[in-house]
Amino acid sequence: MRRLTDLAYWEENWWKRQRPRRLRLYRDFDFETVGLLRRVAGEGRARVLEVGGGGSRVLPYLRRKFGYVVFGSDFSLRGCLLLRANLALQGVEGGVVCEDFLLSSLLPETFDLVYSSGLIEHFDDTRAAVAAHLQLVKRGGRVVLIVPNLQGIQGRILKHLAPPLWDRHRALGPAELVDFLKALGLDQIQSGYLGSFFLYIGRDREWSVVKSWHGWLQLLAHGSLRLINGLISLLFVLSPWRPHSRLLSPGIFATGLKPAD
């Protein structure tokens, strides 16, 4: 199985620019992600693992809000340190395992819920990456897969304005996630879109076309979209009307139950 990213990518281009932060549910994508994980994990002290959870703000929120026993694994040291800082910022405990999830030291069939967000699309053999999740979930437990929606407008933006970044992703849809879970023998499979609207233009080196623009134009495009995203997303959080679409929704999810026998 070939990775479409490497350790240097995460160390230099992601965690390096992050600071400890709380999860604030003003984005409808975050609001719906937490709701999905809550529905799947259920009541009580569920053991929850986020694979590729470096820098996660969701895990500390799940621990503080619902009392879940949370763990995160990641092969980026910076990501693991950031997750520890986010847990400390919330004043909660959680396990942090700094390792490659494909060579995990965690005991098999240990967790009630195993999920990842923005991970499996970075591997050419997606099914093998999903299978590694399944090894860690208990019989009768659940797996949740969340990936960016790159089959809509955001994918077109990425492909044309950030070709190096586009090459690091696979553009997966709900049907493909369902097929992976079915092939691995999961039951009660559900899938769909998360969030109603989100568009993004970055300014770092992966956005190679954007970097060729004049500086003021980069700032204008980046800042304008951030403002538009925030306002529209907050509107959807406050409204009972939350449309989901292949064109504009920022995320895709699929979930399934590992059979008890």
C-alpha positions in Angstrom: 0.0 0.0 0.0 1.4 3.4 -1.0 0.9 6.6 1.0 0.1 9.7 -1.0 1.6 11.7 1.8 4.7 11.3 4.0 5.7 12.3 7.5 7.4 15.4 6.3 4.2 16.6 4.8 2.3 16.5 8.1 5.2 17.8 10.2 6.0 20.7 7.9 2.8 21.6 6.2 0.1 21.1 8.8 1.0 20.7 12.5 3.8 23.2 12.3 1.2 26.1 11.8 -1.3 24.9 14.4 -1.7 26.0 18.1 -3.8 24.4 20.8 -7.5 25.2 20.2 -10.9 24.2 21.4 -13.7 22.8 19.2 -16.4 25.4 18.7 -19.4 24.2 16.8 -20.1 27.3 14.7 -19.2 25.3 11.6 -22.1 23.0 10.5 -19.5 20.4 9.5 -18.1 20.2 13.0 -21.7 20.3 14.5 -22.8 17.4 12.3 -19.6 15.4 12.9 -20.0 15.5 16.7 -23.7 14.6 16.2 -22.8 11.6 14.1 -20.2 10.3 16.5 -22.6 10.8 19.4 -25.3 8.8 17.7 -22.9 6.0 16.8 -21.1 5.8 20.1 -24.3 6.0 22.2 -24.6 6.5 25.9 -22.1 5.6 28.6 -18.4 5.4 28.8 -17.7 4.2 25.3 -14.0 3.7 24.3 -13.4 5.9 21.3 -10.3 5.9 19.1 -9.5 8.5 16.4 -7.1 7.1 13.9 -4.9 9.8 12.5 -6.0 11.9 15.4 -3.0 14.2 15.7 -4.1 17.7 16.7 -7.7 16.5 17.1 -10.2 19.0 18.7 -13.0 16.5 18.4 -11.6 14.0 20.9 -11.3 16.5 23.8 -14.8 17.7 23.1 -16.2 14.1 23.2 -14.4 13.5 26.5 -15.6 16.7 28.1 -19.2 16.7 26.7 -20.1 13.0 26.8 -17.6 11.4 29.1 -16.2 9.0 26.5 -12.8 7.3 27.2 -10.8 8.8 24.3 -7.7 7.8 22.5 -5.9 9.2 19.4 -3.1 7.7 17.3 -0.9 9.5 14.8 2.6 9.0 13.3 3.4 12.7 13.5 5.1 13.7 16.7 3.9 17.3 16.3 0.4 16.0 15.8 0.6 13.9 19.0 2.0 16.9 21.0 -0.8 19.1 19.7 -3.4 16.5 20.7 -2.0 16.4 24.2 -2.1 20.2 24.3 -5.7 20.2 23.1 -6.7 17.7 25.8 -4.9 19.8 28.4 -6.6 23.0 27.2 -10.0 21.3 27.8 -8.8 19.9 31.2 -9.5 16.3 30.3 -7.6 13.1 30.1 -7.1 11.0 27.0 -4.7 8.5 25.5 -2.2 9.5 22.8 -0.3 6.9 20.9 2.4 8.1 18.5 2.7 5.4 15.9 1.8 4.2 12.4 -1.7 2.9 12.6 -0.8 0.3 9.9 1.6 -1.2 12.5 -0.4 -0.5 15.6 0.7 -1.7 19.0 -2.9 -1.3 20.3 -4.7 -4.5 21.3 -7.1 -5.8 18.6 -10.9 -5.4 19.2 -10.4 -2.9 22.0 -12.7 0.0 21.1 -16.4 0.6 20.9 -15.9 3.2 18.1 -13.0 3.6 15.8 -13.2 6.6 13.4 -10.9 8.7 11.2 -11.5 12.1 9.5 -9.4 13.1 6.6 -7.1 10.0 6.6 -8.0 7.1 4.3 -8.1 9.3 1.1 -4.3 9.6 1.4 -3.7 5.9 0.5 -3.8 4.3 -2.9 -5.2 1.1 -1.3 -8.2 2.5 0.6 -9.6 -0.8 1.5 -6.4 -1.8 3.3 -6.5 1.4 5.3 -10.1 0.8 6.3 -9.3 -2.8 7.3 -6.7 -1.4 9.7 -9.6 0.5 11.5 -11.7 -2.7 11.6 -9.0 -4.7 13.4 -9.2 -2.3 16.4 -13.0 -2.2 16.9 -14.8 -4.6 19.2 -17.3 -7.1 17.8 -20.6 -5.3 18.0 -18.7 -2.0 17.8 -18.8 0.6 15.0 -16.5 2.2 12.4 -17.0 5.7 11.1 -15.1 7.0 8.1 -15.1 10.7 7.2 -13.4 12.1 4.2 -13.4 15.5 2.4 -15.9 15.8 -0.5 -13.6 16.3 -3.5 -16.3 15.3 -6.0 -17.9 18.8 -5.9 -16.8 22.4 -6.3 -14.1 22.1 -3.7 -12.5 19.3 -5.6 -12.4 21.4 -8.8 -10.9 24.3 -6.9 -8.2 22.0 -5.5 -7.5 20.3 -8.8 -7.0 23.6 -10.7 -5.4 25.9 -8.0 -3.4 23.4 -6.0 -2.3 20.5 -8.2 0.3 19.2 -5.8 -2.3 19.0 -3.0 -4.8 17.3 -5.3 -2.3 14.6 -6.1 -2.1 13.7 -2.4 -5.8 12.8 -2.3 -8.2 10.3 -3.7 -11.6 11.7 -4.5 -14.0 9.3 -2.8 -17.8 9.3 -2.8 -20.4 7.8 -0.4 -20.9 4.7 -2.6 -17.2 3.9 -2.6 -17.0 4.1 1.2 -20.1 1.8 1.5 -18.4 -0.7 -0.9 -15.3 -0.8 1.3 -17.4 -1.5 4.4 -19.5 -4.1 2.7 -16.5 -5.9 1.4 -15.1 -6.1 4.9 -18.3 -7.7 6.2 -19.9 -4.8 8.2 -23.6 -4.5 8.8 -26.1 -1.7 9.2 -24.1 0.5 6.8 -25.1 4.1 6.4 -23.5 6.9 4.4 -24.1 10.5 3.3 -22.8 14.1 3.3 -21.7 16.2 6.3 -22.2 19.9 6.3 -24.0 22.1 3.9 -21.4 24.5 2.5 -17.7 25.1 2.6 -15.2 26.4 0.1 -11.5 27.0 0.7 -8.5 28.6 -1.0 -5.2 28.3 0.7 -2.0 30.4 0.5 0.7 27.9 1.2 3.1 26.4 -1.3 0.8 23.5 -2.3 -1.6 26.1 -3.7 0.9 26.7 -6.5 -1.4 28.6 -8.8 -2.7 30.8 -6.0 1.0 31.6 -5.1 1.4 33.1 -8.6 -1.3 35.7 -7.9 -0.6 39.1 -6.6 -0.4 39.2 -2.8 -3.5 41.4 -2.3 -5.5 39.1 -4.5 -4.4 36.1 -2.4 -5.5 37.9 0.7 -8.8 38.9 -0.8 -9.7 35.4 -2.0 -8.6 33.7 1.2 -10.2 36.2 3.5 -13.5 36.6 1.6 -14.1 32.8 1.6 -13.3 32.5 5.3 -15.9 35.2 6.0 -18.5 33.7 3.7 -17.9 30.2 5.1 -18.3 31.4 8.7 -21.5 33.3 8.1 -23.2 30.6 6.0 -22.1 27.8 8.3 -23.4 29.6 11.4 -26.7 30.2 9.6 -27.1 26.5 9.0 -26.2 25.6 12.6 -28.9 27.9 13.8 -31.4 26.8 11.2 -33.4 23.5 11.1 -32.8 23.5 7.4 -29.5 21.9 6.5 -29.3 20.9 2.8 -26.6 18.3 1.9 -25.3 18.0 -1.7 -22.6 16.4 -3.7 -21.8 19.9 -5.0 -21.3 21.9 -1.9 -21.1 19.7 1.2 -17.5 19.7 2.7 -17.5 16.1 3.9 -18.7 12.5 3.3 -19.2 9.8 5.9 -20.0 6.1 6.1 -20.5 4.0 9.2 -21.0 0.3 9.8 -21.4 -2.3 12.6 -18.8 -5.0 13.1 -20.8 -8.2 13.5 -20.9 -9.7 17.0 -20.2 -13.3 15.8 
